[in-house]
Amino acid sequence: MKILIVKVGAIGDVVMALPTLEAARRKWPEAEITWMCGKRVAPLVRATDIDRVVEVDEYELLRKSPLEVIRAIYKAGCAEYDLVLRLHHDWRYGALTVGRGARWKPVPGRYHAYEYLRMIGAQELVWPELELPNVELEADFVLAPGGDVRTEPGKALRMWPIEKYVELDKRLQNCLILGGPKDTWLYDYFENVYLSEDLPESVALMKQAKAVVAHDSGPLHLGVLSGANVIGLFGPTMPHEKVPPGVKTLWGGENLSCRPCYDGKHYDNCLKATCMEEITVDQVIEAIG
């Protein structure tokens, strides 16, 4: 049996889909499983026991017409699978597997990883074992003030104010400021910045930390995957949709009628994220314990 998992999203989306791979292994132990994903997250998927990875450029993919997408996918050999698990509800991804396989559509308010599992009849959330690089964290805490959300319209509302990260860094001391290739702007605020281009390396570093602090972005999900003591900071989005039960979260804007404002596609046109600003440094330190 040949199975294709189609999840071509951002870091967090792919992390939340990883338990589906483990569930598929248990349900179809003899199957050959392939994952179609974007180039950025491909190293993370390869760190699992996946049999094969098909890389696509999701940004280029979504700019094409459905007919062009179908041609590209069939050219990649994706018509050869017995079962296709399409972990997308966006109609454009329907062109990947039109008329074939299972389509995922989330129930609002539930952790997305549980929703992915639901489509194949699995219930237990089990993270796959990862092959991680041998790196040493020379700090007690990992702070992730960046993430790709900074450069995307609307999504920047999910960021905790950088000034509060700076204060947290000073009060905790011995912190590593961890970011990705696009987070060079962090050098303007911190001295102890490390920008990793390798997602498994980021997971390995977080795994050793006493605590990881991050807002709703890719690094937050990497922290959850690492099994570290994660403190997730939320405002426009609902924590219980993004992290599993047991992960510590702070949800700002308790008395704001507009929280949450994210409807799965758009954010409110806020001039500033009041909900995120309401989360205090003292609250984060208390959550760290």
C-alpha positions in Angstrom: 0.0 0.0 0.0 1.3 3.5 -0.9 0.1 6.5 1.1 0.6 10.2 0.3 0.2 12.8 3.0 -0.3 16.2 1.6 0.5 19.1 4.0 2.2 22.0 2.3 1.7 24.6 5.0 3.9 26.7 7.3 6.1 25.2 10.1 3.3 25.1 12.7 0.8 23.6 10.3 3.2 20.8 9.5 4.2 20.2 13.1 0.6 19.8 14.1 0.2 17.2 11.3 3.2 15.1 12.3 1.1 12.8 14.7 -0.8 11.8 11.6 2.3 10.1 10.3 2.7 8.1 13.5 -1.0 7.2 13.5 -0.7 6.0 9.8 2.3 3.9 10.7 0.3 2.2 13.4 -2.8 1.7 11.3 -0.9 0.6 8.1 2.4 -0.8 9.3 3.4 -2.2 6.0 2.6 0.9 4.0 5.1 3.0 2.1 4.4 6.6 3.2 5.3 9.8 1.3 4.8 13.3 2.5 4.3 16.3 0.1 5.5 19.5 1.8 7.2 22.8 1.2 10.9 23.2 1.0 11.3 25.1 4.3 9.8 22.3 6.4 11.2 19.3 4.4 14.2 18.8 6.7 11.9 18.5 9.7 9.7 15.9 7.9 12.9 14.0 6.8 13.9 13.8 10.5 11.0 11.4 11.0 10.8 7.8 9.7 9.1 9.0 6.5 9.8 6.8 3.5 9.9 9.6 0.9 9.5 13.4 0.7 8.2 15.3 -2.3 9.1 19.0 -2.1 7.0 21.7 -3.7 7.1 25.4 -3.7 3.8 26.2 -2.1 3.9 29.9 -2.9 4.5 29.2 -6.6 1.8 26.4 -6.4 -0.9 28.7 -5.2 -0.1 31.3 -7.9 -0.9 28.7 -10.6 -4.3 27.8 -12.0 -5.9 24.6 -10.9 -5.1 23.0 -14.2 -1.4 23.9 -13.9 -1.4 22.5 -10.4 -2.9 19.2 -11.5 -0.2 18.9 -14.3 2.6 19.7 -11.8 1.4 17.1 -9.3 0.9 14.4 -11.8 4.3 15.1 -13.2 5.7 14.6 -9.7 4.2 11.1 -9.7 1.4 11.7 -7.2 -1.2 9.8 -9.1 0.4 6.5 -8.1 -0.9 6.3 -4.5 -3.6 4.0 -3.0 -4.6 6.6 -0.4 -4.1 10.3 -0.3 -4.5 12.2 3.0 -5.1 15.8 2.1 -4.7 17.8 5.3 -6.0 21.0 3.8 -9.5 22.4 3.4 -8.4 25.2 1.1 -10.1 24.5 -2.3 -6.8 25.2 -4.2 -5.2 22.1 -2.6 -8.1 20.1 -4.0 -6.3 20.3 -7.3 -3.6 18.1 -5.7 -5.9 15.1 -5.2 -9.1 15.9 -7.0 -11.5 13.1 -6.7 -9.1 11.0 -4.6 -8.4 10.4 -0.9 -9.6 12.0 2.3 -10.1 15.7 2.8 -9.6 17.4 6.2 -11.9 20.2 7.4 -11.4 21.4 11.0 -14.0 21.6 13.7 -13.5 25.1 15.2 -12.1 25.2 18.7 -10.3 21.9 18.6 -6.5 21.3 18.5 -5.7 20.9 14.9 -3.5 17.8 15.5 -6.6 16.0 16.9 -8.5 17.0 13.8 -5.9 15.6 11.5 -6.0 12.3 13.4 -9.8 12.2 13.2 -9.8 11.9 9.5 -8.1 8.4 9.7 -10.0 7.3 12.8 -7.2 7.7 15.2 -7.5 9.3 18.7 -4.2 9.0 20.5 -1.8 11.9 20.0 1.7 10.4 19.6 4.6 12.5 18.2 7.0 10.7 15.9 10.6 10.1 17.0 12.9 12.6 15.4 16.5 12.2 14.3 18.1 15.4 15.8 21.6 16.8 15.4 24.0 16.7 18.3 24.1 20.3 19.5 24.6 21.9 22.9 22.5 24.7 24.3 24.7 27.1 26.3 21.8 28.9 28.0 19.0 28.1 30.4 16.1 29.6 28.4 15.1 29.9 24.8 13.1 33.0 23.7 11.6 33.2 20.2 10.5 36.8 19.5 10.5 36.4 15.7 8.9 34.1 13.2 7.6 34.5 9.7 4.4 36.1 11.1 6.3 39.4 11.3 6.3 39.9 7.5 2.8 38.8 6.7 -0.2 41.2 6.8 -2.4 40.7 9.8 -0.3 37.9 11.3 2.0 40.3 12.9 -0.8 40.9 15.5 0.2 37.6 17.0 3.6 38.9 18.1 4.3 39.8 21.7 5.9 43.3 21.8 9.6 43.1 21.3 10.2 45.5 24.2 8.7 42.9 26.6 11.0 40.2 25.2 13.9 42.5 25.9 12.8 43.0 29.5 12.2 39.2 29.9 15.7 38.5 28.6 17.2 40.9 31.1 15.3 39.5 34.0 15.8 35.9 33.3 19.4 36.2 32.2 21.2 33.4 30.3 18.7 33.3 27.5 19.3 32.3 23.9 17.3 34.4 21.4 16.4 31.8 18.7 15.2 32.8 15.3 15.1 31.8 11.6 16.9 33.2 8.5 14.4 36.1 8.3 14.9 37.3 11.8 18.1 39.3 11.3 16.2 42.3 12.8 16.6 40.7 16.2 20.3 41.8 16.3 19.0 45.4 16.9 17.6 44.3 20.3 19.7 41.4 21.6 23.3 40.3 21.8 22.7 36.6 22.3 20.9 35.9 19.0 21.2 32.6 17.1 19.5 32.3 13.7 19.2 28.7 12.7 18.4 27.6 9.2 17.9 24.0 10.2 14.5 23.2 11.9 15.7 19.9 13.5 18.6 21.9 15.1 16.1 24.4 16.6 14.1 21.5 18.1 17.3 20.0 19.5 18.2 23.3 21.2 14.7 23.8 22.6 14.7 20.2 23.9 17.5 21.2 26.4 16.0 24.4 27.7 14.4 24.9 31.1 11.7 26.8 29.3 10.8 28.1 25.8 8.8 31.3 25.4 7.2 32.1 22.1 4.1 33.7 20.6 1.8 31.9 18.1 4.3 31.2 15.3 6.5 28.4 13.9 9.0 28.4 16.9 6.1 27.9 19.3 5.2 24.6 17.5 8.8 23.5 17.4 9.0 24.0 21.1 5.9 21.8 21.6 7.5 19.2 19.3 10.6 19.3 21.4 8.8 18.4 24.6 10.2 21.4 26.4 8.4 23.5 29.1 6.7 25.8 26.6 4.9 29.1 27.5 2.8 30.1 24.5 1.6 33.7 24.2 -1.7 34.3 22.4 -4.1 37.1 21.5 -5.9 37.0 18.1 -5.9 33.2 17.9 -7.3 30.5 20.3 -4.6 28.6 22.3 -6.6 25.4 22.4 -6.6 25.3 18.5 -2.8 25.6 18.3 -1.3 23.7 21.2 -2.3 20.5 22.9 -3.7 20.3 26.5 -1.0 20.6 29.1 1.1 23.3 27.3 1.2 26.5 29.4 -0.5 29.4 27.6 -1.2 33.1 28.4 -4.1 34.5 26.4 -4.2 38.3 26.5 -7.3 40.5 26.1 -9.6 38.6 28.4 -12.0 41.5 28.6 -11.8 42.5 24.9 -15.0 41.7 22.9 -12.9 41.2 19.7 -10.8 38.3 21.1 -10.2 36.1 19.2 -10.4 38.0 15.9 -8.9 35.3 13.6 -11.6 33.5 11.7 -9.3 31.0 10.0 -8.4 33.3 7.2 -8.4 36.9 8.3 -7.6 39.1 11.3 -9.3 42.3 12.4 -7.8 45.5 11.0 -6.2 46.5 14.4 -3.6 49.3 14.6 -2.0 47.5 17.5 -2.5 44.1 19.2 -3.9 45.3 22.5 -4.6 41.7 23.5 -0.9 40.8 23.2 0.2 43.9 25.0 -1.9 43.0 28.0 0.4 39.9 28.7 2.9 41.1 31.2 6.5 40.0 31.8 5.6 39.1 35.4 2.9 36.7 34.1 5.4 35.0 31.8 8.0 34.6 34.6 5.3 33.2 36.9 4.3 30.7 34.2 7.9 29.6 33.8 7.8 28.6 37.5 
